[in-house]
Amino acid sequence: MVVPMPDESQNAAPRAPGSVGVVRMFGVPVRFHFTFWLAVVWLIYMGASGSQSLAGTALYVTGLFLSVLLHEGGHALAARHYGIGTIEIVMLPLGGLARLARQPKPAEEFWVALSGPLVNAVLGAALLGGVYATGGSVALSHWQQAADANIVPRLAVANLTLALFNLIPAFPMDGGRVVRSLLAARRPVDVATRMTSRIGTAIAALMALYGLLSANFLLVFFAFFVYVGALQETMATSQQALMSGATVLEAMITDYRTLNHGDTLREAAALLLATSQQDFPVLSGEQVTGLLSRSALLAAMAEEGPDAFVAGAMERNFARVTPGMDLSEAAPVMAAAGNCALVFHEERLAGMLTAENLSEFLILRKIRAERAGPPASNQSNNGESQDG
């Protein structure tokens, strides 16, 4: 699976929560969620029975997850071809997740999304060719009675299944992004996303219905997974559409309070209680030296006491944006830094961009767009058509 992030800065995005351990593949950090290791242990424990040894089971499970990892590596290499960085690959119990540095364009998304299933298809075909070349075969009995002797045939079929499974035309599967990219070639991205989400929702409803009727609750869980994926993708794309064409200047706060470099945490706490502001720029003269957030203030109060200085608790590497910066580019910078970015115009503090005021700006922009209705030119054309 692929999760695009609007920001192009890999360093700006935090690592996925709950991930432990790191290796590198194609220069991309690969991290493992702690539940991934639980799934590995569980699969090895459950699979080591009958004709299959513990070592054979471990080899099969390793090969299976390696196939998933190569799938995500395919996404990363295709993205790199288009100049899109991959922040990280996260291995999860249900598969992998490649976090891209920005949203690919429709033509780019088609190949980036398709590259993962193509890797599994090639792997599956190669393993299958190797099985038949050595006089082997693939049979249903291999899954009914797993054994060390049929590890390769099972991995071959598993890769082909993984390729087909990921081509299901629904978010968050790769197939959903392939369909969206094809629709976006002739439609706005938000419209294409809504259409793809409807397809995914219909597939999820059918899967859920069949799962309930057949008492297959794993299928019901997967249907819920697809439904949530469609919902999240629609919301994210709608937000991007609302931000399109807007700049930081339109959404930033210009009425805000600041702290001095020599203020104490007690004074900062008093300002926190007296205002609705959650983040405070810290100044030394006219120069901004840091940003003190509500969470950092509370943590420092608990550890060092109210008489400590804000200079010791503030964040010195705060996010910076400019008034003319596109809002769709500034928003992920702000979010990655802790939901607040300082706006600078020619090295002078001009305002603040926070998650709260951005949300309010988008709500108001949506209301204005809905009340405005269709463009005046369309209404005029309609009127002329009726008159004629």
C-alpha positions in Angstrom: 0.0 0.0 0.0 1.0 3.6 -0.6 0.3 6.6 1.6 1.2 9.8 -0.1 2.0 12.9 2.1 1.6 16.4 0.7 4.9 17.6 2.0 8.0 17.0 0.0 10.4 17.2 2.9 11.2 13.7 4.2 12.8 15.2 7.3 9.6 17.1 8.2 7.5 14.0 8.7 7.7 12.0 11.9 8.2 8.3 11.9 5.2 6.0 12.2 4.2 5.6 15.9 4.7 2.1 17.4 7.5 1.2 15.0 10.7 -0.5 16.3 13.9 -1.5 14.6 15.1 -0.2 11.3 16.9 -1.5 8.2 17.5 0.2 4.9 16.3 -0.9 1.4 17.2 1.1 -1.7 18.2 3.8 0.7 14.8 3.9 2.3 14.4 3.2 6.1 12.3 0.1 6.7 10.7 0.1 10.2 8.7 -2.7 11.8 5.6 -2.0 13.9 5.7 -4.0 17.2 2.5 -5.9 16.1 4.4 -7.1 13.1 6.7 -9.2 15.3 3.7 -10.5 17.2 2.2 -11.7 13.9 5.4 -13.3 12.8 5.7 -15.3 16.1 2.0 -16.3 15.9 2.2 -17.5 12.3 5.3 -19.5 13.0 3.8 -21.1 16.1 0.5 -21.9 14.3 2.2 -23.2 11.2 4.7 -25.6 12.8 2.7 -28.8 12.8 2.3 -32.0 10.9 4.8 -32.4 8.0 6.1 -28.9 8.3 9.0 -28.3 10.6 9.6 -25.2 12.8 12.5 -24.2 10.5 10.4 -24.7 7.4 7.5 -22.6 8.8 9.9 -19.8 9.7 11.4 -19.9 6.2 7.9 -19.7 4.6 6.8 -16.9 6.9 10.0 -15.0 6.2 9.6 -15.5 2.4 6.0 -14.2 2.7 6.9 -11.0 4.5 9.9 -10.6 2.3 7.5 -10.6 -0.7 5.5 -7.9 1.0 8.6 -5.9 1.6 9.7 -6.2 -2.0 6.2 -5.1 -3.0 6.7 -1.8 -1.0 10.2 -1.5 -2.5 8.6 -1.5 -5.9 6.4 1.5 -4.9 9.5 3.3 -3.6 11.6 2.7 -6.8 8.7 3.8 -9.0 8.2 6.9 -6.9 11.9 7.7 -7.1 11.7 7.5 -10.9 9.3 10.5 -10.7 11.4 12.4 -8.2 9.2 11.5 -5.2 11.0 10.5 -2.0 9.9 7.7 0.3 9.9 8.8 3.9 9.8 5.2 5.2 8.4 1.8 4.7 6.5 0.4 7.7 5.8 -3.4 8.0 2.5 -4.2 9.6 0.7 -7.5 10.4 -1.7 -7.0 7.4 1.1 -5.9 5.0 3.4 -3.0 4.3 3.0 0.8 4.1 5.2 3.0 1.9 4.9 6.7 3.0 5.7 8.9 0.1 6.9 12.5 0.5 4.2 13.9 -1.7 1.0 13.1 -3.6 1.9 11.8 -7.1 0.2 13.3 -10.1 -2.4 11.1 -11.8 0.0 9.7 -14.4 2.6 9.1 -11.8 0.2 7.6 -9.3 -0.9 5.0 -11.9 2.7 3.5 -12.2 3.6 4.1 -8.5 0.5 2.2 -7.4 0.8 -0.6 -10.0 4.5 -1.2 -9.4 3.9 -3.1 -6.1 1.5 -5.7 -7.5 3.8 -6.0 -10.6 6.7 -7.0 -8.3 4.6 -9.8 -6.7 3.3 -10.9 -10.1 6.9 -11.2 -11.4 8.1 -13.0 -8.3 5.1 -15.4 -8.4 5.7 -16.2 -12.1 9.4 -16.7 -11.5 8.9 -19.0 -8.6 6.2 -20.9 -10.5 8.5 -21.2 -13.5 11.2 -22.6 -11.2 8.8 -25.2 -9.7 7.7 -26.5 -13.1 11.3 -26.4 -14.5 12.4 -28.7 -11.7 9.6 -31.1 -12.3 7.4 -29.9 -9.4 3.7 -29.0 -9.4 1.2 -26.8 -7.6 -1.8 -28.6 -6.0 -4.5 -27.7 -3.5 -3.1 -30.4 -1.2 -0.1 -28.1 -0.5 -2.4 -25.9 1.6 -4.3 -28.7 3.1 -1.1 -30.4 4.2 1.7 -27.8 4.4 5.2 -29.4 4.3 8.8 -28.3 3.9 8.8 -29.8 0.4 6.1 -27.5 -0.9 7.3 -24.1 0.5 8.3 -22.8 -3.0 5.0 -23.6 -4.7 3.1 -22.0 -1.8 5.2 -18.8 -2.0 4.6 -18.7 -5.8 0.8 -18.8 -5.3 1.0 -16.4 -2.4 2.8 -13.8 -4.5 0.2 -14.1 -7.3 -2.6 -13.9 -4.8 -0.9 -10.8 -3.2 -0.8 -9.2 -6.6 -4.5 -9.8 -7.3 -5.5 -8.9 -3.8 -3.8 -5.5 -4.0 -5.5 -4.8 -7.4 -9.0 -4.7 -5.8 -10.4 -1.4 -7.0 -10.9 0.1 -3.5 -8.9 2.3 -1.2 -6.5 1.8 0.5 -5.5 -1.0 -1.9 -3.3 -0.2 -4.8 -6.1 -1.0 -7.2 -8.1 1.9 -5.8 -5.2 4.3 -6.6 -4.9 2.8 -10.1 -8.6 3.5 -10.7 -8.4 7.0 -9.2 -5.4 7.8 -11.5 -7.3 6.7 -14.6 -10.4 8.7 -13.6 -8.3 11.7 -12.7 -6.9 11.9 -16.2 -10.2 13.5 -17.3 -11.7 14.7 -14.0 -10.6 16.8 -11.0 -8.7 14.6 -8.4 -11.4 15.2 -5.7 -14.1 14.0 -8.1 -12.1 11.0 -9.1 -11.5 10.2 -5.5 -15.2 10.3 -4.6 -16.0 8.0 -7.6 -13.3 5.5 -6.6 -14.5 5.7 -2.9 -18.1 4.8 -4.0 -16.7 1.8 -5.9 -14.8 0.7 -2.8 -17.8 1.3 -0.5 -19.9 -0.9 -2.7 -17.3 -3.6 -2.7 -17.0 -3.3 1.1 -20.8 -3.7 1.5 -20.9 -6.8 -0.7 -18.0 -8.3 1.2 -19.6 -7.5 4.6 -22.9 -9.0 3.5 -21.3 -12.2 2.3 -19.1 -12.4 5.4 -22.1 -12.1 7.7 -24.2 -14.7 5.8 -21.3 -17.1 5.8 -20.1 -16.3 9.3 -16.7 -15.3 7.9 -15.9 -12.5 10.4 -12.4 -12.1 8.9 -14.1 -11.0 5.7 -16.3 -8.6 7.7 -13.2 -7.1 9.3 -11.6 -6.6 5.9 -14.8 -5.0 4.6 -14.6 -2.5 7.4 -11.0 -1.9 6.6 -11.9 -1.0 3.0 -14.7 1.2 4.1 -12.5 3.2 6.5 -9.8 3.5 3.8 -12.4 4.9 1.3 -13.6 7.4 3.9 -10.2 8.6 4.9 -9.0 9.0 1.4 -12.1 11.1 0.5 -11.7 13.3 3.5 -8.0 13.9 2.8 -8.6 14.7 -0.8 -11.5 17.0 0.0 -9.3 18.9 2.4 -6.6 19.2 -0.3 -9.2 20.5 -2.8 -10.4 23.1 -0.2 -6.8 24.3 0.3 -6.2 24.5 -3.5 -5.4 28.1 -4.6 -5.3 29.5 -1.0 -2.2 30.9 0.6 -0.9 31.0 4.1 -1.7 34.7 4.2 -5.4 33.9 4.0 -5.5 31.5 6.9 -2.8 32.7 9.3 -3.4 34.4 12.7 -2.3 38.0 12.9 -3.6 38.7 16.4 -1.4 36.7 18.8 0.7 37.1 22.0 4.4 36.4 22.4 6.8 35.7 25.2 10.2 37.1 26.0 13.4 35.0 26.1 13.8 35.7 29.8 10.2 35.0 30.9 9.5 32.3 33.4 7.2 29.3 33.0 4.9 30.9 35.6 4.5 33.9 33.3 3.9 31.7 30.3 1.3 29.7 32.2 -0.5 32.9 33.1 -0.6 33.9 29.5 -1.9 30.4 28.5 -4.8 30.7 31.0 -5.6 34.3 30.0 -5.9 33.6 26.3 -7.1 30.9 23.9 -3.6 30.6 22.4 -1.8 27.3 22.6 1.6 28.1 21.1 3.7 31.2 21.9 6.6 32.6 19.8 9.6 33.4 22.1 11.4 36.6 21.2 14.8 38.1 22.1 14.4 41.7 21.2 12.7 41.5 17.7 14.3 38.2 16.8 12.3 35.0 17.2 14.4 32.4 19.1 11.9 29.7 19.6 8.3 28.4 20.0 6.8 27.3 23.3 3.9 24.9 22.9 1.3 24.0 25.5 2.5 20.5 25.9 6.2 21.6 26.3 5.1 24.2 28.8 3.2 21.7 30.9 6.0 19.1 30.8 8.6 21.7 31.8 6.4 23.0 34.6 6.1 19.4 36.0 9.8 18.7 35.7 11.5 22.0 36.5 8.9 24.1 38.3 7.4 27.4 37.5 10.5 29.5 38.1 12.4 27.9 35.2 12.8 30.0 32.0 10.9 29.5 28.8 14.2 29.4 26.9 14.9 26.0 28.4 11.5 24.6 27.3 10.9 26.2 23.9 11.5 24.4 20.6 14.3 26.1 18.7 13.8 24.2 15.5 10.3 25.4 14.8 8.5 25.2 11.5 8.7 28.3 9.2 6.4 29.2 6.4 5.9 32.4 4.3 2.7 34.3 3.7 2.7 33.6 -0.1 3.3 29.8 0.4 0.6 27.6 -0.9 -1.6 26.4 1.9 -1.5 22.8 0.7 2.3 22.8 1.0 2.3 24.7 4.4 -0.3 22.5 6.1 1.9 19.3 6.3 4.9 21.4 7.4 2.8 22.7 10.2 1.3 19.3 11.1 4.7 17.6 11.2 6.1 20.2 13.6 3.3 19.9 16.1 0.3 21.6 14.6 1.9 25.1 14.6 4.1 27.0 12.2 5.4 30.6 12.4 4.9 32.8 9.4 7.8 35.0 8.4 8.0 37.8 5.9 11.5 38.9 5.1 12.8 37.4 8.4 10.1 39.3 10.4 7.4 37.4 12.3 4.1 38.1 10.4 1.7 35.6 12.0 1.0 32.0 13.0 -0.5 29.1 11.3 -2.2 26.6 13.6 -4.3 23.5 13.2 -7.3 25.2 14.9 -7.4 28.3 12.7 -6.7 26.2 9.5 -9.7 24.0 10.3 -11.8 27.1 10.9 -10.6 28.6 7.6 -11.4 25.4 5.6 -14.9 25.2 7.2 -15.6 28.8 6.3 -14.2 28.3 2.8 -16.4 25.3 2.3 -19.5 27.2 3.4 -18.7 30.1 1.1 -18.2 27.7 -1.8 -21.5 25.9 -1.2 -23.4 29.2 -0.9 -21.9 30.6 -4.0 -23.3 27.8 -6.1 -22.3 27.2 -9.7 -20.1 29.9 -11.5 -22.0 32.9 -12.9 -20.9 32.0 -16.4 -22.7 28.7 -16.2 -25.8 30.3 -14.9 -25.7 32.9 -17.7 -25.2 30.1 -20.3 -28.1 28.2 -18.9 -30.3 31.3 -19.2 -29.3 32.0 -22.8 -30.1 28.4 -23.6 -33.5 28.7 -22.2 -34.2 32.0 -23.9 -33.1 30.5 -27.3 
